[in-house]
Amino acid sequence: MFKTIRFAAALLAALGGSLALGAPAQAQAPGVIVGTITCNVASGFGFVFGSSRALNCTFAGPGGRFEHYVGSISKFGVDIGYTQGGVIIWTVISPTAALVPGALAGNYVGATASATVGVGVGANALVGGFNNQITLQPLSIEANRGLNVAAGIGAISLTPAP
């Protein structure tokens, strides 16, 4: 079992390095921090070519406004193992401070990497939403439990919920 973990960790390091070298440098997104979005991630298995898990999210916006979203988070690339779920918190950056209700709805994409042995960590910076102008910057690294290694392209889809 430890050989599998070492192999998966080496694969994650190699893939993570290739993502960093192969991707163009991204400048900090211009805009205004308009709040945070906290997402609970469902438990699930990762398969060799990816995974998809349900999200239940709350956006804390300007003036104490809260909005609820549901959706999914998917990883395309290496994703091997099981995780018990977790929480991810992103800082929400918008081109303007005036967000209409439901403005975070849409699809987001970006590079991801995470490793879990017991309690694990990962980072996911994503761009998308309304006219692809919303940036989600990791504020709190995801905390999950299990045995999993993942690296590749991450995508989330958000839909307003009552």
The 8 nearest C-alpha neighbors of each residue, nearest first, counted from 0:
[[1, 3, 2, 4, 5, 6, 7, 146],
 [0, 2, 4, 3, 5, 6, 7, 8],
 [3, 1, 5, 0, 4, 6, 7, 8],
 [4, 2, 6, 0, 1, 5, 7, 8],
 [3, 5, 1, 7, 2, 6, 8, 0],
 [4, 6, 8, 2, 7, 3, 1, 9],
 [7, 5, 3, 9, 4, 8, 2, 10],
 [6, 8, 10, 4, 9, 5, 3, 11],
 [9, 7, 11, 5, 10, 6, 4, 12],
 [10, 8, 12, 6, 11, 7, 5, 13],
 [9, 11, 7, 13, 8, 12, 14, 6],
 [10, 12, 8, 14, 9, 13, 15, 150],
 [13, 11, 15, 9, 10, 14, 16, 8],
 [14, 12, 10, 16, 15, 11, 9, 17],
 [13, 15, 17, 11, 16, 12, 10, 18],
 [16, 14, 12, 18, 17, 13, 11, 150],
 [17, 15, 19, 13, 14, 18, 12, 20],
 [16, 18, 14, 20, 19, 15, 21, 13],
 [19, 17, 15, 21, 16, 20, 22, 14],
 [18, 20, 16, 17, 22, 21, 15, 23],
 [21, 19, 17, 18, 22, 16, 23, 15],
 [20, 22, 18, 19, 17, 23, 16, 24],
 [23, 21, 19, 20, 18, 24, 17, 25],
 [22, 24, 25, 21, 20, 19, 18, 26],
 [25, 23, 22, 26, 19, 20, 21, 27],
 [26, 24, 23, 27, 28, 22, 124, 19],
 [25, 27, 28, 24, 29, 23, 134, 30],
 [26, 28, 29, 25, 30, 134, 136, 24],
 [27, 29, 26, 30, 134, 92, 25, 93],
 [30, 28, 27, 94, 31, 93, 92, 26],
 [29, 31, 94, 93, 92, 95, 28, 32],
 [30, 32, 92, 93, 33, 96, 95, 94],
 [31, 33, 92, 91, 34, 93, 30, 90],
 [34, 32, 91, 60, 92, 31, 96, 61],
 [35, 33, 60, 91, 59, 32, 90, 61],
 [34, 36, 90, 91, 59, 89, 58, 37],
 [35, 37, 58, 89, 57, 88, 59, 38],
 [36, 38, 88, 57, 56, 87, 58, 35],
 [39, 37, 56, 87, 55, 86, 54, 40],
 [38, 40, 86, 55, 54, 85, 56, 41],
 [39, 41, 54, 85, 84, 86, 53, 38],
 [42, 40, 84, 53, 52, 54, 43, 39],
 [43, 41, 84, 83, 82, 40, 52, 44],
 [42, 44, 82, 81, 41, 52, 83, 45],
 [43, 45, 81, 80, 46, 82, 50, 42],
 [46, 44, 79, 50, 78, 80, 81, 49],
 [45, 47, 79, 49, 78, 48, 50, 44],
 [46, 48, 78, 77, 79, 49, 45, 76],
 [49, 47, 76, 77, 46, 75, 78, 50],
 [50, 48, 75, 74, 78, 46, 76, 47],
 [49, 51, 45, 74, 73, 46, 78, 52],
 [50, 52, 73, 72, 74, 71, 53, 49],
 [53, 51, 72, 71, 41, 73, 43, 40],
 [52, 54, 71, 41, 70, 40, 72, 55],
 [55, 53, 40, 70, 71, 69, 39, 38],
 [54, 56, 69, 39, 38, 68, 70, 40],
 [57, 55, 38, 68, 37, 67, 69, 54],
 [58, 56, 67, 37, 36, 66, 68, 59],
 [57, 59, 36, 66, 65, 35, 60, 67],
 [60, 58, 65, 35, 34, 64, 36, 57],
 [61, 59, 34, 64, 33, 63, 58, 65],
 [62, 60, 63, 64, 33, 34, 59, 96],
 [61, 63, 64, 60, 59, 65, 34, 33],
 [62, 64, 61, 60, 65, 59, 34, 58],
 [65, 63, 60, 62, 61, 59, 66, 58],
 [66, 64, 59, 58, 60, 63, 57, 67],
 [67, 65, 58, 57, 68, 64, 59, 101],
 [66, 68, 57, 160, 56, 159, 58, 161],
 [69, 67, 159, 160, 56, 158, 157, 55],
 [70, 68, 55, 158, 54, 157, 56, 160],
 [69, 71, 157, 54, 156, 53, 158, 55],
 [70, 72, 53, 54, 52, 156, 155, 73],
 [71, 73, 155, 52, 51, 154, 53, 54],
 [74, 72, 51, 154, 50, 153, 155, 52],
 [73, 75, 153, 49, 50, 152, 76, 154],
 [76, 74, 49, 152, 151, 48, 153, 73],
 [75, 77, 151, 48, 49, 150, 78, 74],
 [76, 78, 149, 47, 48, 150, 49, 151],
 [79, 77, 149, 45, 49, 47, 46, 148],
 [78, 80, 45, 46, 148, 147, 47, 149],
 [81, 79, 147, 45, 146, 44, 148, 78],
 [82, 80, 44, 146, 147, 145, 43, 45],
 [83, 81, 145, 144, 84, 42, 43, 146],
 [82, 84, 42, 144, 145, 143, 43, 81],
 [85, 83, 42, 41, 40, 143, 82, 144],
 [86, 84, 143, 40, 142, 39, 141, 87],
 [85, 87, 39, 141, 38, 40, 142, 88],
 [86, 88, 141, 38, 37, 140, 139, 89],
 [89, 87, 37, 139, 138, 36, 137, 38],
 [88, 90, 137, 138, 136, 135, 36, 35],
 [89, 91, 35, 136, 135, 138, 34, 137],
 [90, 92, 135, 35, 34, 32, 33, 134],
 [93, 91, 32, 134, 31, 133, 33, 30],
 [92, 94, 133, 30, 95, 31, 132, 32],
 [95, 93, 30, 31, 132, 29, 92, 96],
 [94, 96, 93, 97, 31, 30, 98, 33],
 [95, 97, 33, 31, 98, 93, 94, 32],
 [98, 96, 95, 99, 33, 93, 61, 94],
 [99, 97, 96, 102, 100, 95, 93, 33],
 [98, 100, 102, 101, 97, 103, 96, 129],
 [101, 99, 102, 98, 66, 103, 159, 104],
 [100, 102, 103, 104, 159, 99, 66, 158],
 [103, 101, 104, 99, 100, 129, 98, 128],
 [104, 102, 128, 101, 105, 129, 157, 133],
 [105, 103, 157, 158, 102, 128, 101, 159],
 [104, 106, 128, 157, 156, 103, 129, 158],
 [105, 107, 156, 127, 128, 155, 157, 108],
 [106, 108, 127, 126, 155, 154, 125, 128],
 [109, 107, 154, 125, 126, 153, 127, 155],
 [110, 108, 125, 153, 152, 124, 111, 126],
 [109, 111, 152, 153, 151, 123, 124, 112],
 [112, 110, 123, 150, 153, 151, 152, 122],
 [111, 113, 150, 121, 149, 122, 15, 151],
 [114, 112, 121, 149, 120, 148, 150, 122],
 [113, 115, 148, 119, 147, 120, 149, 121],
 [119, 116, 114, 147, 146, 118, 117, 145],
 [117, 115, 146, 118, 145, 119, 147, 114],
 [116, 118, 145, 144, 115, 119, 146, 143],
 [119, 117, 144, 143, 116, 115, 142, 145],
 [115, 120, 118, 143, 114, 142, 116, 144],
 [121, 119, 141, 113, 142, 140, 114, 115],
 [120, 122, 113, 112, 141, 140, 114, 123],
 [121, 123, 140, 112, 111, 137, 113, 124],
 [122, 124, 111, 137, 125, 110, 121, 109],
 [125, 123, 136, 109, 135, 137, 122, 110],
 [124, 126, 109, 108, 135, 107, 134, 123],
 [127, 125, 134, 107, 108, 133, 135, 131],
 [128, 126, 131, 107, 133, 106, 132, 134],
 [127, 129, 105, 131, 103, 133, 104, 106],
 [128, 130, 131, 102, 132, 103, 105, 133],
 [131, 129, 132, 128, 127, 133, 105, 102],
 [132, 130, 127, 128, 129, 133, 126, 107],
 [131, 133, 130, 129, 127, 128, 93, 134],
 [134, 132, 93, 127, 128, 92, 131, 126],
 [133, 135, 126, 92, 125, 91, 136, 127],
 [134, 136, 91, 125, 89, 90, 124, 126],
 [137, 135, 124, 90, 89, 134, 138, 91],
 [138, 136, 89, 139, 124, 123, 90, 88],
 [139, 137, 89, 88, 90, 136, 140, 87],
 [140, 138, 88, 137, 87, 141, 89, 86],
 [139, 141, 121, 122, 120, 87, 142, 137],
 [142, 140, 87, 86, 120, 121, 85, 139],
 [143, 141, 85, 120, 119, 86, 140, 118],
 [142, 144, 85, 84, 118, 119, 83, 82],
 [145, 143, 118, 83, 117, 82, 119, 115],
 [144, 146, 82, 117, 81, 83, 116, 115],
 [145, 147, 116, 115, 80, 81, 82, 117],
 [146, 148, 80, 115, 79, 81, 114, 145],
 [149, 147, 114, 79, 78, 113, 7, 115],
 [150, 148, 78, 77, 113, 112, 114, 79],
 [151, 149, 112, 77, 111, 11, 76, 15],
 [150, 152, 76, 111, 75, 110, 77, 153],
 [151, 153, 110, 75, 111, 74, 109, 76],
 [154, 152, 74, 109, 111, 108, 110, 73],
 [155, 153, 108, 73, 107, 72, 74, 109],
 [156, 154, 72, 107, 71, 106, 73, 157],
 [155, 157, 106, 70, 71, 105, 107, 72],
 [158, 156, 70, 104, 105, 69, 68, 106],
 [157, 159, 104, 68, 69, 70, 160, 105],
 [160, 158, 68, 101, 67, 104, 69, 157],
 [161, 159, 68, 67, 69, 158, 66, 55],
 [160, 67, 159, 68, 66, 69, 158, 101]]
